């Protein structure tokens, strides 16, 4: 998973950039079948006020303008954290068939705590994507220690 680690590390770097810009610490990268980055994005829901401004949806908005659904089916989305319910749905609608993520949602919830504005729906992306009529490969959590770093001290 060495090549995948490179892309996942880039998603984690994007999460740190999002945090530095005053946003929640999430990043995502979409890579085509040849290993070329197609789109990368940070979460920006705080600075834009757009509640759908998650890293994955932002990256998907870029990628879907460049590639057809058929081309997207051969892409991989790398996310610094396990995609939420909304993002998992967007991944399905985009036709991407492979997802690799860093920190898992259960661990992320430990960082986020119980504040209402930091909570999410307690469903894994695997549960959502398993409902797809075609297989979507989900790999993660991966690089756990590295993927935790953007969240340390952020959610307090």
N, CA, C and O of each residue as an XYZ file, in Angstrom:
624
protein
N       0.833     -1.206      0.000
C       0.000      0.000      0.000
C       0.867      1.254      0.000
O       0.415      2.321      0.418
N       2.105      1.133     -0.465
C       3.034      2.258     -0.450
C       2.529      3.435     -1.275
O       2.556      4.574     -0.809
N       2.066      3.169     -2.503
C       1.544      4.251     -3.340
C       0.306      4.865     -2.693
O       0.144      6.085     -2.674
N      -0.562      4.011     -2.165
C      -1.752      4.511     -1.472
C      -1.367      5.368     -0.280
O      -2.017      6.376     -0.005
N      -0.311      4.976      0.432
C       0.140      5.768      1.579
C       0.542      7.170      1.153
O       0.280      8.138      1.867
N       1.172      7.282      0.002
C       1.583      8.600     -0.513
C       0.351      9.496     -0.707
O       0.357     10.661     -0.310
N      -0.681      8.954     -1.308
C      -1.882      9.739     -1.562
C      -2.634     10.036     -0.261
O      -3.163     11.132     -0.076
N      -2.673      9.064      0.619
C      -3.347      9.283      1.897
C      -2.598     10.338      2.709
O      -3.219     11.163      3.379
N      -1.295     10.313      2.652
C      -0.506     11.349      3.350
C      -0.808     12.737      2.774
O      -0.841     13.720      3.515
N      -1.026     12.820      1.481
C      -1.395     14.114      0.881
C      -2.746     14.570      1.412
O      -2.923     15.751      1.708
N      -3.706     13.649      1.540
C      -5.013     14.004      2.102
C      -4.859     14.507      3.539
O      -5.552     15.439      3.948
N      -3.961     13.897      4.298
C      -3.717     14.337      5.679
C      -3.075     15.723      5.684
O      -3.401     16.549      6.537
N      -2.165     15.990      4.740
C      -1.588     17.342      4.615
C      -2.680     18.369      4.317
O      -2.678     19.467      4.874
N      -3.604     18.006      3.442
C      -4.713     18.906      3.125
C      -5.574     19.160      4.359
O      -6.087     20.264      4.541
N      -5.732     18.153      5.199
C      -6.482     18.330      6.449
C      -5.785     19.346      7.346
O      -6.443     20.182      7.965
N      -4.471     19.280      7.419
C      -3.723     20.259      8.219
C      -3.878     21.664      7.636
O      -4.004     22.634      8.383
N      -3.869     21.778      6.316
C      -4.064     23.082      5.682
C      -5.448     23.631      5.997
O      -5.601     24.821      6.274
N      -6.453     22.766      5.955
C      -7.812     23.206      6.286
C      -7.842     23.760      7.704
O      -8.421     24.817      7.955
N      -7.227     23.052      8.612
C      -7.176     23.492     10.010
C      -6.486     24.857     10.120
O      -6.966     25.747     10.821
N      -5.374     25.009      9.433
C      -4.629     26.276      9.473
C      -5.454     27.430      8.915
O      -5.237     28.579      9.301
N      -6.383     27.152      8.026
C      -7.237     28.188      7.433
C      -8.510     28.440      8.247
O      -9.371     29.219      7.837
N      -8.622     27.771      9.408
C      -9.780     27.984     10.268
C     -10.948     27.052      9.998
O     -12.056     27.287     10.482
N     -10.711     26.008      9.237
C     -11.753     25.035      8.934
C     -11.531     23.748      9.719
O     -10.508     23.574     10.382
N     -12.503     22.855      9.630
C     -12.353     21.554     10.264
C     -11.263     20.783      9.523
O     -11.115     20.925      8.309
N     -10.496     19.963     10.256
C      -9.304     19.324      9.683
C      -9.577     18.071      8.850
O      -9.380     16.947      9.312
N     -10.032     18.284      7.624
C     -10.292     17.180      6.715
C      -9.754     17.521      5.328
O      -9.843     18.661      4.874
N      -9.197     16.512      4.670
C      -8.692     16.681      3.311
C      -9.007     15.455      2.481
O      -9.165     14.357      3.015
N      -9.098     15.642      1.166
C      -9.392     14.532      0.260
C      -8.678     14.734     -1.071
O      -8.414     15.857     -1.502
N      -8.381     13.613     -1.699
C      -7.667     13.588     -2.965
C      -8.292     12.497     -3.827
O      -8.577     11.405     -3.335
N      -8.505     12.782     -5.096
C      -9.025     11.785     -6.032
C      -7.947     11.532     -7.072
O      -7.401     12.462     -7.667
N      -7.649     10.245     -7.280
C      -6.574      9.825     -8.172
C      -7.159      8.914     -9.245
O      -7.973      8.040     -8.947
N      -6.744      9.120    -10.494
C      -7.283      8.293    -11.585
C      -6.561      6.946    -11.659
O      -5.664      6.668    -10.863
N      -6.957      6.126    -12.609
C      -6.445      4.759    -12.735
C      -4.942      4.728    -13.028
O      -4.275      3.738    -12.727
N      -4.411      5.789    -13.605
C      -2.985      5.865    -13.892
C      -2.173      6.411    -12.711
O      -0.948      6.503    -12.783
N      -2.857      6.769    -11.639
C      -2.168      7.309    -10.471
C      -1.974      8.805    -10.515
O      -1.207      9.358     -9.727
N      -2.663      9.469    -11.433
C      -2.552     10.925    -11.531
C      -3.639     11.590    -10.698
O      -4.810     11.225    -10.808
N      -3.269     12.562     -9.863
C      -4.282     13.292     -9.103
C      -5.230     14.045    -10.036
O      -4.793     14.730    -10.961
N      -6.515     13.910     -9.784
C      -7.558     14.563    -10.569
C      -8.105     15.768     -9.822
O      -8.441     16.790    -10.419
N      -8.187     15.629     -8.505
C      -8.750     16.701     -7.677
C      -8.241     16.552     -6.258
O      -8.019     15.440     -5.779
N      -8.059     17.670     -5.596
C      -7.773     17.649     -4.171
C      -8.494     18.824     -3.540
O      -8.683     19.870     -4.161
N      -8.894     18.629     -2.282
C      -9.681     19.673     -1.624
C      -9.579     19.541     -0.112
O      -9.241     18.492      0.437
N      -9.887     20.644      0.521
C      -9.966     20.716      1.977
C     -11.423     20.927      2.360
O     -12.244     21.335      1.539
N     -11.724     20.645      3.606
C     -13.018     21.048      4.146
C     -13.011     22.567      4.245
O     -11.997     23.167      4.602
N     -14.150     23.192      3.926
C     -14.212     24.656      4.018
C     -15.561     25.140      4.552
O     -15.943     26.288      4.326
N     -16.267     24.283      5.244
C     -17.613     24.644      5.696
C     -17.628     25.795      6.704
O     -18.620     26.520      6.791
N     -16.565     25.973      7.451
C     -16.521     27.080      8.415
C     -16.336     28.411      7.689
O     -17.078     29.363      7.934
N     -15.353     28.478      6.803
C     -15.059     29.755      6.150
C     -16.065     30.115      5.062
O     -16.239     31.293      4.752
N     -16.732     29.117      4.475
C     -17.716     29.425      3.433
C     -19.141     29.480      3.961
O     -20.017     30.075      3.333
N     -19.377     28.856      5.122
C     -20.738     28.764      5.642
C     -21.574     27.709      4.940
O     -22.771     27.600      5.205
N     -20.972     26.929      4.050
C     -21.667     25.887      3.306
C     -21.524     24.572      4.061
O     -20.432     24.007      4.126
N     -22.623     24.085      4.631
C     -22.567     22.866      5.445
C     -22.189     21.636      4.625
O     -21.838     20.610      5.206
N     -22.247     21.703      3.302
C     -21.833     20.575      2.470
C     -20.367     20.693      2.044
O     -19.896     19.886      1.242
N     -19.662     21.657      2.551
C     -18.274     21.894      2.171
C     -17.296     20.952      2.843
O     -16.306     21.389      3.430
N     -17.572     19.659      2.757
C     -16.644     18.659      3.281
C     -15.559     18.424      2.231
O     -15.767     18.682      1.046
N     -14.417     17.942      2.667
C     -13.301     17.732      1.748
C     -13.688     16.811      0.590
O     -13.351     17.076     -0.564
N     -14.404     15.721      0.911
C     -14.765     14.763     -0.135
C     -15.728     15.383     -1.146
O     -15.540     15.215     -2.351
N     -16.744     16.088     -0.685
C     -17.693     16.676     -1.628
C     -17.020     17.778     -2.450
O     -17.318     17.937     -3.634
N     -16.125     18.531     -1.833
C     -15.402     19.559     -2.581
C     -14.528     18.924     -3.662
O     -14.474     19.425     -4.786
N     -13.844     17.830     -3.335
C     -13.017     17.137     -4.332
C     -13.892     16.536     -5.437
O     -13.529     16.580     -6.612
N     -15.028     15.984     -5.061
C     -15.937     15.407     -6.058
C     -16.473     16.474     -7.007
O     -16.634     16.212     -8.199
N     -16.751     17.669     -6.499
C     -17.222     18.749     -7.378
C     -16.192     19.072     -8.449
O     -16.542     19.346     -9.597
N     -14.925     19.038     -8.070
C     -13.849     19.301     -9.036
C     -13.739     18.146    -10.030
O     -13.695     18.364    -11.241
N     -13.695     16.921     -9.516
C     -13.482     15.747    -10.363
C     -14.622     15.514    -11.343
O     -14.386     15.131    -12.489
N     -15.852     15.740    -10.907
C     -16.987     15.464    -11.795
C     -17.081     16.470    -12.939
O     -17.770     16.218    -13.927
N     -16.408     17.587    -12.819
C     -16.343     18.542    -13.940
C     -15.310     18.120    -14.972
O     -15.342     18.582    -16.112
N     -14.389     17.240    -14.574
C     -13.290     16.835    -15.442
C     -13.495     15.467    -16.077
O     -13.080     15.234    -17.213
N     -14.141     14.560    -15.338
C     -14.219     13.172    -15.775
C     -15.661     12.690    -15.872
O     -16.546     13.158    -15.155
N     -15.867     11.745    -16.777
C     -17.188     11.111    -16.898
C     -17.384     10.127    -15.749
O     -16.439      9.778    -15.041
N     -18.626      9.690    -15.580
C     -18.910      8.678    -14.558
C     -18.127      7.394    -14.833
O     -17.681      6.731    -13.897
N     -17.959      7.043    -16.087
C     -17.182      5.843    -16.437
C     -15.726      6.015    -16.008
O     -15.137      5.094    -15.441
N     -15.145      7.174    -16.270
C     -13.760      7.434    -15.848
C     -13.656      7.450    -14.326
O     -12.691      6.934    -13.762
N     -14.632      8.033    -13.672
C     -14.620      8.088    -12.211
C     -14.698      6.696    -11.590
O     -14.196      6.485    -10.486
N     -15.315      5.752    -12.280
C     -15.424      4.389    -11.733
C     -14.058      3.735    -11.566
O     -13.930      2.756    -10.831
N     -13.047      4.255    -12.228
C     -11.689      3.727    -12.111
C     -10.811      4.571    -11.188
O      -9.605      4.342    -11.097
N     -11.409      5.537    -10.509
C     -10.667      6.416     -9.608
C     -10.735      5.912     -8.165
O     -11.588      5.105     -7.796
N      -9.805      6.422     -7.378
C      -9.793      6.175     -5.937
C      -9.891      7.507     -5.224
O      -9.209      8.466     -5.585
N     -10.736      7.565     -4.215
C     -10.826      8.743     -3.359
C     -10.080      8.434     -2.072
O     -10.375      7.455     -1.387
N      -9.111      9.280     -1.753
C      -8.344      9.179     -0.511
C      -8.834     10.286      0.406
O      -8.885     11.452      0.016
N      -9.191      9.915      1.620
C      -9.710     10.884      2.572
C      -8.934     10.778      3.884
O      -8.613      9.681      4.342
N      -8.644     11.911      4.469
C      -7.911     11.907      5.732
C      -8.704     11.235      6.853
O      -8.125     10.777      7.838
N     -10.016     11.178      6.702
C     -10.881     10.559      7.708
C     -11.985      9.782      7.005
O     -12.273     10.005      5.829
N     -12.592      8.874      7.741
C     -13.684      8.089      7.174
C     -14.795      9.010      6.685
O     -15.258      9.867      7.438
N     -15.227      8.851      5.448
C     -16.296      9.713      4.923
C     -17.588      9.596      5.737
O     -17.973      8.507      6.164
N     -18.237     10.725      5.939
C     -19.513     10.754      6.660
C     -20.627     10.220      5.757
O     -20.389      9.859      4.604
N     -21.819     10.178      6.288
C     -22.980      9.678      5.542
C     -23.195     10.484      4.259
O     -23.401      9.906      3.192
N     -23.149     11.805      4.356
C     -23.355     12.647      3.172
C     -22.282     12.376      2.126
O     -22.586     12.228      0.942
N     -21.036     12.314      2.560
C     -19.937     12.106      1.624
C     -19.977     10.711      1.013
O     -19.673     10.542     -0.168
N     -20.351      9.708      1.811
C     -20.491      8.355      1.267
C     -21.560      8.338      0.178
O     -21.378      7.695     -0.856
N     -22.656      9.026      0.396
C     -23.689      9.123     -0.636
C     -23.167      9.800     -1.881
O     -23.460      9.363     -2.994
N     -22.393     10.866     -1.712
C     -21.828     11.568     -2.868
C     -20.826     10.685     -3.611
O     -20.751     10.730     -4.839
N     -20.066      9.894     -2.880
C     -19.126      8.964     -3.510
C     -19.905      7.967     -4.369
O     -19.524      7.694     -5.507
N     -20.988      7.430     -3.827
C     -21.832      6.517     -4.607
C     -22.330      7.204     -5.877
O     -22.205      6.646     -6.967
N     -22.893      8.407     -5.750
C     -23.464      9.084     -6.914
C     -22.398      9.446     -7.951
O     -22.699      9.549     -9.140
N     -21.160      9.637     -7.505
C     -20.085      9.966     -8.448
C     -19.647      8.764     -9.276
O     -19.110      8.919    -10.373
N     -19.879      7.567     -8.747
C     -19.494      6.303     -9.385
C     -18.075      5.878     -9.049
O     -17.565      4.930     -9.646
N     -17.426      6.552     -8.113
C     -16.097      6.117     -7.664
C     -16.265      4.759     -6.988
O     -17.218      4.541     -6.239
N     -15.334      3.852     -7.259
C     -15.474      2.473     -6.781
C     -14.450      2.078     -5.727
O     -14.430      0.927     -5.291
N     -13.595      3.014     -5.307
C     -12.588      2.670     -4.296
C     -12.348      3.875     -3.398
O     -12.168      4.999     -3.868
N     -12.349      3.613     -2.087
C     -12.152      4.652     -1.080
C     -11.092      4.165     -0.094
O     -11.143      3.026      0.372
N     -10.135      5.035      0.218
C      -9.118      4.752      1.225
C      -9.163      5.907      2.214
O      -9.116      7.072      1.818
N      -9.254      5.584      3.509
C      -9.322      6.662      4.500
C      -8.374      6.437      5.664
O      -7.930      5.322      5.935
N      -8.079      7.544      6.347
C      -7.185      7.538      7.505
C      -7.922      7.201      8.780
O      -8.272      6.043      9.009
N      -8.163      8.195      9.611
C      -8.803      7.990     10.909
C     -10.252      7.518     10.711
O     -10.964      8.022      9.843
N     -10.672      6.554     11.522
C     -12.047      6.056     11.396
C     -13.004      6.924     12.204
O     -12.592      7.669     13.093
N     -14.278      6.813     11.879
C     -15.309      7.669     12.499
C     -15.422      7.441     13.995
O     -15.685      8.385     14.741
N     -15.231      6.222     14.448
C     -15.330      5.942     15.883
C     -14.247      6.685     16.648
O     -14.529      7.310     17.670
N     -13.022      6.623     16.169
C     -11.917      7.346     16.808
C     -12.135      8.852     16.691
O     -11.875      9.595     17.637
N     -12.603      9.290     15.556
C     -12.868     10.717     15.354
C     -13.898     11.227     16.369
O     -13.766     12.336     16.886
N     -14.911     10.421     16.649
C     -15.926     10.837     17.628
C     -15.320     11.032     19.018
O     -15.803     11.859     19.792
N     -14.277     10.284     19.337
C     -13.591     10.481     20.623
C     -12.965     11.871     20.679
O     -12.987     12.512     21.730
N     -12.416     12.340     19.581
C     -11.843     13.681     19.514
C     -12.936     14.751     19.535
O     -12.793     15.781     20.193
N     -14.015     14.501     18.819
C     -15.060     15.510     18.643
C     -15.887     15.734     19.898
O     -16.396     16.835     20.110
N     -16.029     14.729     20.721
C     -16.800     14.885     21.947
C     -18.300     14.882     21.691
O     -18.776     14.357     20.685
N     -19.031     15.480     22.624
C     -20.497     15.409     22.577
C     -21.169     16.742     22.280
O     -22.387     16.852     22.415
N     -20.418     17.743     21.885
C     -21.042     19.013     21.505
C     -21.922     18.795     20.289
O     -21.501     18.147     19.331
N     -23.122     19.319     20.311
C     -24.095     19.098     19.231
C     -23.558     19.527     17.869
O     -23.837     18.866     16.869
N     -22.800     20.611     17.806
C     -22.309     21.105     16.519
C     -21.126     20.297     15.981
O     -20.636     20.573     14.886
N     -20.669     19.310     16.735
C     -19.549     18.480     16.301
C     -19.954     17.024     16.090
O     -19.112     16.198     15.738
N     -21.207     16.703     16.295
C     -21.656     15.318     16.190
C     -22.006     14.972     14.742
O     -22.213     15.848     13.903
N     -22.065     13.668     14.481
C     -22.426     13.186     13.151
C     -23.382     12.009     13.304
O     -23.650     11.553     14.415
N     -23.888     11.528     12.186
C     -24.713     10.329     12.209
C     -23.798      9.129     12.425
O     -22.800      8.977     11.720
N     -24.119      8.303     13.362
C     -23.249      7.187     13.744
C     -23.432      5.990     12.814
O     -23.867      4.917     13.234
N     -23.093      6.195     11.555
C     -23.097      5.130     10.564
C     -21.732      5.130      9.890
O     -21.171      6.194      9.625
N     -21.203      3.966      9.614
C     -19.915      3.914      8.917
C     -20.139      4.066      7.419
O     -21.219      3.770      6.907
N     -19.118      4.525      6.733
C     -19.241      4.639      5.276
C     -19.419      3.262      4.656
O     -20.043      3.134      3.603
N     -18.883      2.241      5.288
C     -19.072      0.877      4.771
C     -20.550      0.498      4.750
O     -21.030     -0.122      3.801
N     -21.270      0.880      5.818
C     -22.708      0.575      5.868
C     -23.441      1.236      4.712
O     -24.299      0.619      4.081
N     -23.106      2.481      4.435
C     -23.761      3.223      3.358
C     -23.389      2.626      2.002
O     -24.261      2.343      1.180
N     -22.097      2.436      1.777
C     -21.627      1.993      0.469
C     -21.963      0.527      0.196
O     -22.025      0.110     -0.961
N     -22.175     -0.241      1.237
C     -22.597     -1.639      1.062
C     -23.972     -1.721      0.391
O     -24.300     -2.736     -0.223
N     -24.765     -0.674      0.502
C     -26.099     -0.649     -0.109
C     -26.041     -0.393     -1.619
O     -27.072     -0.434     -2.291
N     -24.863     -0.133     -2.148
C     -24.699      0.119     -3.583
C     -25.017     -1.138     -4.389
O     -24.728     -2.248     -3.943
N     -25.613     -0.972     -5.577
C     -25.862     -2.128     -6.429
C     -24.585     -2.687     -7.075
O     -24.609     -3.780     -7.639
N     -23.482     -1.950     -6.995
C     -22.193     -2.418     -7.494
C     -21.179     -2.307     -6.356
O     -21.353     -1.489     -5.453
N     -20.124     -3.121     -6.392
C     -19.167     -3.096     -5.277
C     -18.350     -1.806     -5.241
O     -17.889     -1.308     -6.269
N     -18.187     -1.288     -4.040
C     -17.303     -0.148     -3.790
C     -16.336     -0.600     -2.710
O     -16.737     -0.874     -1.578
N     -15.067     -0.675     -3.064
C     -14.044     -1.128     -2.123
C     -13.747     -0.024     -1.116
O     -13.553      1.132     -1.492
N     -13.713     -0.382      0.157
C     -13.399      0.574      1.220
C     -12.216      0.022      2.008
O     -12.263     -1.094      2.525
N     -11.155      0.823      2.090
C      -9.948      0.443      2.811
C      -9.706      1.476      3.903
O      -9.644      2.675      3.630
N      -9.571      1.017      5.117
C      -9.301      1.916      6.225
C      -9.866      1.330      7.504
O     -10.678      0.405      7.458
N      -9.458      1.842      8.611
C      -8.529      2.965      8.778
C      -7.101      2.581      8.394
O      -6.697      1.421      8.475
N      -6.361      3.599      7.976
C      -4.968      3.414      7.578
C      -4.151      4.613      8.066
O      -4.676      5.717      8.208
N      -2.888      4.385      8.315
C      -1.980      5.438      8.810
C      -2.590      6.148     10.022
O      -2.547      7.374     10.122
N      -3.154      5.366     10.931
C      -3.892      5.915     12.063
C      -3.168      6.982     12.853
O      -3.742      8.030     13.147
N      -1.903      6.732     13.205
C      -1.173      7.724     14.001
C      -1.021      9.042     13.253
O      -1.166     10.113     13.842
N      -0.732      8.968     11.972
C      -0.582     10.181     11.164
C      -1.928     10.870     10.947
O      -2.017     12.098     10.971
N      -2.963     10.076     10.736
C      -4.292     10.640     10.458
C      -4.905     11.308     11.680
O      -5.796     12.147     11.543
N      -4.447     10.954     12.857
C      -4.957     11.577     14.095
C      -4.411     12.991     14.299
O      -5.075     13.833     14.902
N      -3.213     13.247     13.801
C      -2.505     14.500     14.092
C      -3.341     15.753     13.816
O      -3.370     16.640     14.669
N      -4.025     15.877     12.666
C      -4.791     17.109     12.435
C      -5.900     17.351     13.464
O      -6.359     18.481     13.629
N      -6.324     16.303     14.149
C      -7.439     16.419     15.090
C      -7.004     16.674     16.531
O      -7.815     17.077     17.365
N      -5.722     16.438     16.822
C      -5.235     16.606     18.171
C      -5.315     18.067     18.599
O      -4.693     18.941     17.995
N      -6.087     18.312     19.645
C      -6.247     19.652     20.168
C      -7.218     20.534     19.399
O      -7.473     21.663     19.819
N      -7.764     20.062     18.297
C      -8.653     20.890     17.491
C     -10.057     20.967     18.062
O     -10.641     22.050     18.092
N     -10.612     19.869     18.509
C     -12.021     19.771     18.853
C     -12.336     20.198     20.293
O     -13.483     20.097     20.728
N     -11.339     20.666     21.026
C     -11.566     21.070     22.428
C     -12.450     22.292     22.528
O     -12.736     22.758     23.631
